[in-house]
Amino acid sequence: MSERDDVPEFIEALTRIASEQLVDRLGLPRETASEVARRIANRVCAEYARRTIYVPVDYDPRNRDIYDRYHRQGRAARPCTPDRIRELAADYSLTERRIYEIIRDMREADQAARQGVLPGLEQEPADA
């Protein structure tokens, strides 16, 4: 399946998920939620038409926030220090070890998103 074949599937998933959230979180009638979700999907398509979009596999807004905050000044800790790790662990009720893992994973994901793949080194699909 080519990337182009995934587009209708992506739009359908976006519409379905948005509609479910509008019904569950805002209590909108299903028909209204579906119409709003379709409009959102259309706007997203118009906004990002003819662009390549990277969607990370393990996107978690909390992890992104932790990673971003790690690089900023804390209450008493400087950025990118063990003291900052301790602050974040306390703020998110996580272990320091888990904070280190999140930062490592986010750093690797950011690096992978910025780096291209050399021709001939692309990974073959698993079902090939």
C-alpha contacts under 8 A as a table, 3 or more apart, distances in Angstrom:
res1	aa1	res2	aa2	distance
1	M	5	D	6.06
1	M	6	D	7.42
2	S	5	D	5.24
2	S	6	D	6.84
3	E	6	D	5.21
3	E	7	V	6.92
4	R	7	V	5.53
5	D	8	P	6.75
5	D	9	E	7.56
6	D	9	E	5.21
6	D	10	F	6.05
7	V	10	F	5.02
7	V	11	I	6.20
8	P	11	I	5.09
8	P	12	E	6.06
9	E	12	E	5.10
9	E	13	A	6.12
10	F	13	A	5.10
10	F	14	L	6.06
11	I	14	L	5.04
11	I	15	T	6.10
11	I	41	A	6.25
12	E	15	T	5.12
12	E	16	R	6.07
13	A	16	R	5.07
13	A	17	I	5.99
14	L	17	I	5.32
14	L	18	A	6.01
14	L	37	A	7.75
14	L	41	A	6.44
15	T	18	A	5.27
15	T	19	S	6.01
15	T	34	S	7.16
15	T	37	A	4.97
15	T	38	R	5.54
15	T	40	I	7.59
15	T	41	A	5.96
16	R	19	S	5.16
16	R	20	E	6.16
16	R	34	S	7.55
16	R	37	A	7.37
17	I	20	E	5.13
17	I	21	Q	6.22
18	A	21	Q	5.17
18	A	22	L	6.18
18	A	33	A	7.81
18	A	34	S	7.98
18	A	37	A	5.33
19	S	22	L	5.14
19	S	23	V	6.29
19	S	30	R	7.28
19	S	33	A	4.89
19	S	34	S	5.06
19	S	36	V	7.40
19	S	37	A	5.23
20	E	23	V	5.25
20	E	24	D	6.00
20	E	33	A	7.59
21	Q	24	D	5.06
21	Q	25	R	5.52
21	Q	26	L	7.47
22	L	25	R	5.51
22	L	26	L	5.20
22	L	27	G	6.52
22	L	28	L	5.95
22	L	33	A	5.62
23	V	26	L	5.68
23	V	27	G	4.59
23	V	28	L	4.75
23	V	29	P	6.33
23	V	30	R	6.17
23	V	33	A	6.21
24	D	27	G	5.66
24	D	28	L	7.81
28	L	32	T	6.43
28	L	33	A	5.81
29	P	32	T	5.38
29	P	33	A	6.09
30	R	33	A	4.99
30	R	34	S	6.00
31	E	34	S	5.16
31	E	35	E	6.31
32	T	35	E	5.16
32	T	36	V	6.21
33	A	36	V	5.16
33	A	37	A	5.98
34	S	37	A	5.04
34	S	38	R	6.11
35	E	38	R	5.14
35	E	39	R	6.31
36	V	39	R	5.08
36	V	40	I	6.20
37	A	40	I	4.98
37	A	41	A	6.15
38	R	41	A	5.07
38	R	42	N	6.13
39	R	42	N	5.03
39	R	43	R	6.16
40	I	43	R	5.08
40	I	44	V	6.15
41	A	44	V	5.07
41	A	45	C	6.14
42	N	45	C	5.07
42	N	46	A	6.14
43	R	46	A	5.01
43	R	47	E	5.98
44	V	47	E	5.04
44	V	48	Y	6.08
45	C	48	Y	5.29
45	C	49	A	5.44
46	A	49	A	5.24
48	Y	51	R	5.57
48	Y	53	I	7.93
54	Y	113	A	7.31
55	V	59	Y	7.77
56	P	59	Y	5.40
56	P	109	A	7.48
59	Y	63	N	7.81
59	Y	64	R	7.77
60	D	63	N	5.31
60	D	64	R	6.36
61	P	64	R	5.04
61	P	65	D	6.10
62	R	65	D	5.05
62	R	66	I	6.22
63	N	66	I	5.02
63	N	67	Y	6.14
63	N	102	I	6.24
63	N	103	I	7.85
63	N	106	M	7.43
64	R	67	Y	5.09
64	R	68	D	6.09
64	R	106	M	7.10
65	D	68	D	5.10
65	D	69	R	5.97
66	I	69	R	5.14
66	I	70	Y	6.00
66	I	88	L	7.01
66	I	99	I	7.68
66	I	102	I	7.72
66	I	103	I	7.47
67	Y	70	Y	5.17
67	Y	71	H	6.88
67	Y	102	I	7.25
67	Y	103	I	5.45
67	Y	106	M	6.69
68	D	71	H	5.52
68	D	72	R	6.92
69	R	72	R	5.06
69	R	73	Q	7.63
69	R	74	G	7.75
69	R	88	L	7.98
70	Y	73	Q	7.77
70	Y	79	P	5.84
70	Y	80	C	5.65
70	Y	84	R	6.37
70	Y	85	I	7.07
70	Y	88	L	7.46
70	Y	103	I	7.96
71	H	79	P	4.83
71	H	80	C	5.48
72	R	78	R	7.38
72	R	79	P	4.90
72	R	80	C	7.67
73	Q	76	A	7.79
73	Q	77	A	6.33
73	Q	78	R	5.02
73	Q	79	P	4.86
73	Q	84	R	7.99
74	G	77	A	4.86
74	G	78	R	6.08
74	G	79	P	6.77
74	G	84	R	6.35
74	G	87	E	7.35
77	A	81	T	7.22
77	A	83	D	5.39
77	A	84	R	5.11
77	A	87	E	7.55
78	R	81	T	6.16
78	R	83	D	7.35
78	R	84	R	6.37
79	P	84	R	6.19
80	C	84	R	6.34
80	C	85	I	7.69
81	T	84	R	5.15
81	T	85	I	6.54
82	P	85	I	4.92
82	P	86	R	6.39
83	D	86	R	5.08
83	D	87	E	6.35
84	R	87	E	5.04
84	R	88	L	6.19
85	I	88	L	5.20
85	I	89	A	6.09
85	I	96	E	6.15
85	I	99	I	6.53
85	I	100	Y	7.29
86	R	89	A	5.08
86	R	90	A	6.25
86	R	96	E	6.07
87	E	90	A	5.21
87	E	91	D	6.12
88	L	91	D	4.91
88	L	92	Y	6.06
88	L	94	L	7.95
88	L	96	E	7.99
88	L	99	I	7.22
89	A	92	Y	5.40
89	A	93	S	5.62
89	A	94	L	4.75
89	A	95	T	5.48
89	A	96	E	5.37
89	A	98	R	7.99
89	A	99	I	6.26
90	A	93	S	5.09
90	A	94	L	6.63
90	A	95	T	7.91
91	D	94	L	7.90
94	L	98	R	6.32
94	L	99	I	6.87
95	T	98	R	5.17
95	T	99	I	6.47
96	E	99	I	5.07
96	E	100	Y	6.29
97	R	100	Y	5.13
97	R	101	E	6.30
98	R	101	E	4.95
98	R	102	I	6.17
99	I	102	I	5.12
99	I	103	I	6.21
100	Y	103	I	5.18
100	Y	104	R	6.13
101	E	104	R	5.06
101	E	105	D	6.06
102	I	105	D	5.11
102	I	106	M	6.01
103	I	106	M	5.17
103	I	107	R	5.98
104	R	107	R	5.15
104	R	108	E	6.19
105	D	108	E	5.16
105	D	109	A	6.13
106	M	109	A	5.00
106	M	110	D	6.05
107	R	110	D	5.17
107	R	111	Q	6.09
108	E	111	Q	5.06
108	E	112	A	6.04
109	A	112	A	5.10
109	A	113	A	6.12
110	D	113	A	5.11
110	D	114	R	6.37
111	Q	114	R	5.26
111	Q	115	Q	6.22
112	A	115	Q	5.27
112	A	116	G	7.67
113	A	116	G	7.64
117	V	121	L	6.50
117	V	122	E	6.35
118	L	121	L	5.58
118	L	122	E	7.16
119	P	122	E	6.66
124	E	128	A	6.86
125	P	128	A	5.42
